[in-house]
Amino acid sequence: MKRGLFKLSDPLEKYIPEFRNLKVLEDGEEVKPLRKMTFQHLLTHTAGLTYGFFGNPLVDQQYRKAGVLREKNLDEMIDHLAAIPL
């Protein structure tokens, strides 16, 4: 049932402030993203997040180094994810 609690176009940072200062890697440099991550990005798998175990790209290496898949709870996972550039 649709309750209207959020819009797909809402920036994720509105509900999870840890994502307010997200960065992306561009030519090896951390820069601000062109647009904010939204619920639609998450639900369509276009947010720039990864699973952390598909090969050895830089972002997967950073997930493993930060222990993203070993957290005890969602709060810890969000803290780590938000600190890693997309």
MDTraj code that builds the backbone (N, CA, C; nanometers):
import mdtraj as md
import numpy as np

residues = "MET LYS ARG GLY LEU PHE LYS LEU SER ASP PRO LEU GLU LYS TYR ILE PRO GLU PHE ARG ASN LEU LYS VAL LEU GLU ASP GLY GLU GLU VAL LYS PRO LEU ARG LYS MET THR PHE GLN HIS LEU LEU THR HIS THR ALA GLY LEU THR TYR GLY PHE PHE GLY ASN PRO LEU VAL ASP GLN GLN TYR ARG LYS ALA GLY VAL LEU ARG GLU LYS ASN LEU ASP GLU MET ILE ASP HIS LEU ALA ALA ILE PRO LEU".split()
xyz = np.array([
    [0.0835, -0.1179, 0.0000],
    [0.0000, 0.0000, 0.0000],
    [0.0885, 0.1248, 0.0000],
    [0.0558, 0.2177, -0.0827],
    [0.1318, 0.3426, -0.0922],
    [0.0914, 0.4355, 0.0223],
    [0.1879, 0.4767, 0.1019],
    [0.1620, 0.5672, 0.2142],
    [0.2202, 0.7058, 0.1925],
    [0.3094, 0.7207, 0.0949],
    [0.3687, 0.8509, 0.0693],
    [0.4709, 0.8937, 0.1724],
    [0.5363, 0.7980, 0.2377],
    [0.6351, 0.8315, 0.3398],
    [0.7629, 0.8896, 0.2808],
    [0.7927, 0.8529, 0.1561],
    [0.9064, 0.9104, 0.0866],
    [0.8796, 0.9013, -0.0630],
    [0.9525, 0.9811, -0.1385],
    [0.9440, 0.9771, -0.2847],
    [1.0677, 0.9069, -0.3372],
    [1.0538, 0.8389, -0.4487],
    [1.1697, 0.7740, -0.5086],
    [1.2783, 0.8743, -0.5440],
    [1.2388, 0.9971, -0.5698],
    [1.3349, 1.1016, -0.6064],
    [1.3981, 1.1707, -0.4846],
    [1.3553, 1.1360, -0.3639],
    [1.4150, 1.1951, -0.2439],
    [1.5623, 1.1551, -0.2332],
    [1.6481, 1.2497, -0.1958],
    [1.7875, 1.2130, -0.1723],
    [1.7969, 1.1237, -0.0489],
    [1.8777, 1.0218, -0.0572],
    [1.8940, 0.9283, 0.0534],
    [1.9412, 0.9993, 0.1796],
    [2.0220, 1.1021, 0.1624],
    [2.0770, 1.1752, 0.2777],
    [1.9689, 1.2399, 0.3639],
    [1.8513, 1.2591, 0.3089],
    [1.7397, 1.3154, 0.3855],
    [1.7003, 1.2218, 0.5001],
    [1.7182, 1.0926, 0.4799],
    [1.6799, 0.9923, 0.5791],
    [1.8007, 0.9244, 0.6434],
    [1.9127, 0.9237, 0.5721],
    [2.0363, 0.8658, 0.6244],
    [2.1461, 0.9705, 0.6058],
    [2.1617, 1.0594, 0.7038],
    [2.2529, 1.1740, 0.6888],
    [2.3986, 1.1357, 0.6648],
    [2.4374, 1.0137, 0.6979],
    [2.5755, 0.9713, 0.6743],
    [2.6117, 0.9789, 0.5264],
    [2.5133, 0.9741, 0.4378],
    [2.5394, 0.9803, 0.2944],
    [2.5460, 1.1236, 0.2404],
    [2.5456, 1.2211, 0.3272],
    [2.5458, 1.3622, 0.2863],
    [2.6720, 1.4029, 0.2106],
    [2.7855, 1.3488, 0.2482],
    [2.9130, 1.3911, 0.1885],
    [2.9752, 1.2837, 0.0998],
    [2.8911, 1.2093, 0.0293],
    [2.9419, 1.1055, -0.0605],
    [3.0380, 1.1638, -0.1637],
    [3.1354, 1.0848, -0.2006],
    [3.2306, 1.1221, -0.3059],
    [3.2305, 1.0122, -0.4115],
    [3.2760, 1.0470, -0.5290],
    [3.2968, 0.9494, -0.6354],
    [3.4425, 0.9585, -0.6787],
    [3.4938, 0.8485, -0.7286],
    [3.6294, 0.8486, -0.7816],
    [3.6241, 0.8808, -0.9302],
    [3.6976, 0.9820, -0.9686],
    [3.7053, 1.0209, -1.1095],
    [3.8522, 1.0401, -1.1432],
    [3.9038, 0.9549, -1.2288],
    [4.0463, 0.9579, -1.2652],
    [4.1362, 0.9531, -1.1414],
    [4.0968, 0.8701, -1.0441],
    [4.1764, 0.8519, -0.9235],
    [4.1591, 0.9598, -0.8183],
    [4.0761, 1.0590, -0.8451],
    [4.0523, 1.1690, -0.7502],
    [3.9121, 1.1595, -0.6916],
    [3.8981, 1.1912, -0.5635],
    [3.7662, 1.1957, -0.5015],
    [3.7014, 1.3299, -0.5318],
    [3.5837, 1.3262, -0.5927],
    [3.5104, 1.4484, -0.6258],
    [3.3647, 1.4335, -0.5835],
    [3.2948, 1.5463, -0.5784],
    [3.1516, 1.5433, -0.5472],
    [3.0760, 1.4797, -0.6636],
    [2.9738, 1.4008, -0.6322],
    [2.8936, 1.3434, -0.7413],
    [2.8141, 1.4514, -0.8135],
    [2.7762, 1.4244, -0.9367],
    [2.6975, 1.5202, -1.0143],
    [2.5565, 1.5363, -0.9582],
    [2.5055, 1.4305, -0.8964],
    [2.3724, 1.4373, -0.8337],
    [2.3735, 1.3511, -0.7088],
    [2.2778, 1.3751, -0.6224],
    [2.2679, 1.3017, -0.4962],
    [2.2073, 1.1639, -0.5183],
    [2.2481, 1.0688, -0.4356],
    [2.1928, 0.9344, -0.4411],
    [2.0469, 0.9383, -0.3934],
    [1.9596, 0.8728, -0.4677],
    [1.8174, 0.8701, -0.4341],
    [1.7711, 0.7266, -0.4073],
    [1.6492, 0.7142, -0.3557],
    [1.5900, 0.5815, -0.3380],
    [1.5776, 0.5102, -0.4724],
    [1.5468, 0.5838, -0.5762],
    [1.5352, 0.5233, -0.7082],
    [1.6681, 0.4615, -0.7508],
    [1.7783, 0.5312, -0.7241],
    [1.9100, 0.4756, -0.7556],
    [1.9313, 0.3426, -0.6822],
    [1.8946, 0.3395, -0.5542],
    [1.9124, 0.2159, -0.4779],
    [1.8279, 0.1023, -0.5341],
    [1.7023, 0.1316, -0.5620],
    [1.6099, 0.0266, -0.6063],
    [1.6370, -0.0211, -0.7481],
    [1.7063, 0.0589, -0.8269],
    [1.7388, 0.0175, -0.9643],
    [1.8864, -0.0222, -0.9779],
    [1.9547, -0.0337, -0.8651],
    [2.0959, -0.0747, -0.8614],
    [2.1840, 0.0178, -0.9457],
    [2.1547, 0.1477, -0.9417],
    [2.2351, 0.2461, -1.0141],
    [2.2971, 0.3491, -0.9191],
    [2.3053, 0.3154, -0.7900],
    [2.3568, 0.4089, -0.6901],
    [2.5088, 0.4145, -0.6870],
    [2.5742, 0.3163, -0.7465],
    [2.7193, 0.3137, -0.7431],
    [2.7752, 0.2238, -0.6343],
    [2.6878, 0.1636, -0.5559],
    [2.7314, 0.0691, -0.4534],
    [2.7584, -0.0654, -0.5202],
    [2.8393, -0.1461, -0.4564],
    [2.8686, -0.2790, -0.5095],
    [2.8482, -0.3800, -0.3975],
    [2.8638, -0.5066, -0.4305],
    [2.8476, -0.6110, -0.3295],
    [2.9768, -0.6411, -0.2566],
    [3.0898, -0.6004, -0.3118],
    [3.2169, -0.6183, -0.2446],
    [3.2849, -0.7513, -0.2677],
    [3.2293, -0.8348, -0.3532],
    [3.2919, -0.9649, -0.3763],
    [3.2922, -1.0067, -0.5229],
    [3.2789, -0.9115, -0.6144],
    [3.2842, -0.9408, -0.7577],
    [3.4215, -0.9041, -0.8129],
    [3.5171, -0.9921, -0.7974],
    [3.6494, -0.9628, -0.8514],
    [3.7298, -0.8752, -0.7589],
    [3.8134, -0.7899, -0.8201],
    [3.9056, -0.7104, -0.7411],
    [3.9128, -0.5639, -0.7841],
    [3.8006, -0.5026, -0.8270],
    [3.8096, -0.3600, -0.8585],
    [3.8387, -0.2791, -0.7317],
    [3.8819, -0.1567, -0.7508],
    [3.9225, -0.0714, -0.6389],
    [3.8148, -0.0599, -0.5313],
    [3.6904, -0.0399, -0.5709],
    [3.5853, -0.0223, -0.4701],
    [3.5653, -0.1502, -0.3892],
    [3.5741, -0.2674, -0.4512],
    [3.5637, -0.3926, -0.3760],
    [3.6798, -0.4071, -0.2784],
    [3.7987, -0.3658, -0.3203],
    [3.9145, -0.3682, -0.2307],
    [3.8892, -0.2797, -0.1090],
    [3.8321, -0.1627, -0.1333],
    [3.8032, -0.0701, -0.0232],
    [3.6957, -0.1259, 0.0696],
    [3.5951, -0.1924, 0.0150],
    [3.4922, -0.2562, 0.0979],
    [3.5566, -0.3596, 0.1902],
    [3.6433, -0.4438, 0.1333],
    [3.7080, -0.5472, 0.2138],
    [3.7975, -0.4844, 0.3207],
    [3.8731, -0.3823, 0.2827],
    [3.9622, -0.3159, 0.3782],
    [3.8834, -0.2531, 0.4939],
    [3.7675, -0.1943, 0.4629],
    [3.6847, -0.1301, 0.5654],
    [3.6002, -0.2306, 0.6439],
    [3.5953, -0.3556, 0.5967],
    [3.5156, -0.4566, 0.6662],
    [3.3668, -0.4409, 0.6445],
    [3.3291, -0.3879, 0.5293],
    [3.1881, -0.3600, 0.5011],
    [3.0998, -0.4831, 0.5162],
    [3.1486, -0.5987, 0.4816],
    [3.0666, -0.7199, 0.4895],
    [3.0777, -0.7911, 0.6240],
    [3.1511, -0.7329, 0.7182],
    [3.1693, -0.7963, 0.8494],
    [3.1046, -0.7181, 0.9631],
    [3.0298, -0.6133, 0.9331],
    [2.9706, -0.5327, 1.0391],
    [2.8712, -0.6129, 1.1216],
    [2.8516, -0.5659, 1.2431],
    [2.7574, -0.6315, 1.3329],
    [2.6156, -0.5821, 1.3127],
    [2.6009, -0.4622, 1.2545],
    [2.4666, -0.4072, 1.2365],
    [2.4659, -0.3089, 1.1191],
    [2.3483, -0.2658, 1.0824],
    [2.3313, -0.1770, 0.9673],
    [2.3949, -0.0403, 0.9908],
    [2.3921, 0.0097, 1.1139],
    [2.4541, 0.1396, 1.1429],
    [2.6036, 0.1376, 1.1109],
    [2.6714, 0.0306, 1.1507],
    [2.8148, 0.0193, 1.1204],
    [2.8375, 0.0113, 0.9700],
    [2.7528, -0.0635, 0.9019],
    [2.7679, -0.0785, 0.7573],
    [2.7503, 0.0560, 0.6872],
    [2.6518, 0.1333, 0.7270],
    [2.6274, 0.2649, 0.6674],
    [2.7465, 0.3569, 0.6911],
    [2.8002, 0.3559, 0.8119],
    [2.9170, 0.4397, 0.8419],
    [3.0332, 0.4075, 0.7482],
    [3.0587, 0.2805, 0.7260],
    [3.1680, 0.2411, 0.6375],
    [3.1361, 0.2722, 0.4922],
    [3.0156, 0.2376, 0.4472],
    [2.9787, 0.2627, 0.3068],
    [2.9858, 0.4103, 0.2723],
    [2.9384, 0.4948, 0.3616],
    [2.9329, 0.6381, 0.3350],
    [3.0721, 0.6995, 0.3234],
    [3.1722, 0.6347, 0.3832],
    [3.3082, 0.6886, 0.3800],
    [3.3868, 0.6457, 0.2561],
    [3.3339, 0.5490, 0.1818],
    [3.4047, 0.4970, 0.0651],
    [3.3509, 0.5638, -0.0601],
    [3.4373, 0.6205, -0.1431],
    [3.3883, 0.6854, -0.2650],
    [3.3264, 0.5841, -0.3615],
    [3.2269, 0.6304, -0.4346],
    [3.1592, 0.5446, -0.5322],
    [3.2444, 0.5323, -0.6571],
])
top = md.Topology()
chain = top.add_chain()
for i, resn in enumerate(residues, 1):
    res = top.add_residue(resn, chain, resSeq=i)
    for name in ("N", "CA", "C"):
        top.add_atom(name, md.element.get_by_symbol(name[0]), res)
traj = md.Trajectory(xyz[None], top)
